[in-house]
C-alpha cells in the first residue's frame, strides 16, 4: 500500500492478484500442512527405527541406505520441480491479468466484436499455464514411482536379511516385515511431503519479495501547510525510466494564488506528468514550491491530503453513499446533503433505498459516468482544500454535466487555486491563464485571449484545427474574461 506508484506501472495487475490470491492461499494452507506432515512423519520414522533396530540391527543399515538414496533422488527432483513450480506461478499471472482486463473492458470488446479474439488469447494463456503444470505433475508422478520402486526393493532386501545369520523367531520375523513395510511407506510419504513443502515455499518466497519492496521515501518533517496557494515549478525534470526521454524537461512556470489555470497540449506533451510531480508520485529533479514552501519539505500525507484531485477515471468503492463521500466520517449529514444539492445529486440519492446509506456498487456500476464524476467533485467540495486539480475530468462527460461542473468551479471554488488538465479546449478558455505544453516544456503561458492573438502560437494552432466556427466561438469566450 505504501510502495512507490512506479511499482504499479511496471507490474501487471494479474501478477499482483496472483500473489495475493494463489500464493497467499498456498502460504496459509499448503505450507503449514506439508510442514506438519513432514514433522509427524519424521517422528514416526524415528520410532520405527528404534523398534526394529532392537530386533534386527541389519535393518538399520538397509534403512540408512534407503534414506540416503531417497535424499539424493529428492535433490534431483527438487532441482526441476521447484523451478517448474515457480514458472507455473509466473505463467498464471497473465491469466489473471487478461481476465481482469476483459471484465473491465467488456463493453468495448462486445462493441468491436472481439469476443473470439479475446477467447483465443485467454485460451493461449491457459494452455501456457497448463503445459507447465502438466510437466510439474509428470515429474512428481515419476518421483513417486521411483520412490515406490525402491521401497519395494527395500522390503525385499530386509525380508531376505532375516534369513541370513542366526535364526529368528516367527514373531520377530512378522514384526520386522510389517515394520519394514510401514517404514518404507513412511519414508516414501515423508519425502513426498517434504518435497511438496519446499515446492510450496516458492509462494512464500514470492510473498517475501513483496514484503521487501521499499516504501516511498518520506523523510521530511511535517511542516505546517502554507497559507498561500501559489504553485511554482523551477527547472523541474521528470523521467519515468532511465532509457526513455524525460516527460518533463527543465519545466518552469508560476501559478498565483486563486488563479484558475488550464494546461493543454498534444498526447505525450507532459500534462499529466505535472500532476505526478505535484503529488510526488514520481521522483523529479528541480524544485516545486507551494506557497513558497518546497513540497519535498512537506510530508507525503500533507501534500496528498491538502491537494484535491478529480481524475479522468472516477474512483468509487463498493459501499454506501456516505462512505464514498466521507470515508473518514468528518462531515455532518447536513453538509453532505448540501453538497449533493449543489451538484444536482440530491434527488438521485433520495430515491436510493436508505438515502445516504444507499448502496454504491464496485466502481460505481449503478451510476452513470457523469454521476461518478460528480461524486468525485462532491468529495473535493467537502474537503474545502485550497488547491484543486482536474485531470481531464470532463473528457467523458455530456454537455449538461460538463456545464454543471464548470459552473461549480466558477461559483463554489472562487478562493481555490484550480489546475485543469484539459481535453476540450472550450473548458479552459475562461481560465486566468493557459499553459501550453510541448515535449515536456512550456511552449506558451499566459491569458488565453492574448495567446490567441499570436497566429504563430501553439494555442492558436490547436484552436484553428477545430474549424473556423469553433475557433471564433472560443476566442469570444476568452475575450469575455480579459
Order of alpha helices (4+ residues) and beta strands (2+ residues): alpha-alpha-alpha-alpha-alpha-alpha-alpha-beta-beta-beta-alpha-beta-beta-alpha-beta-beta-alpha-alpha-alpha-beta-alpha-beta-alpha-beta-beta-beta-alpha-alpha-alpha
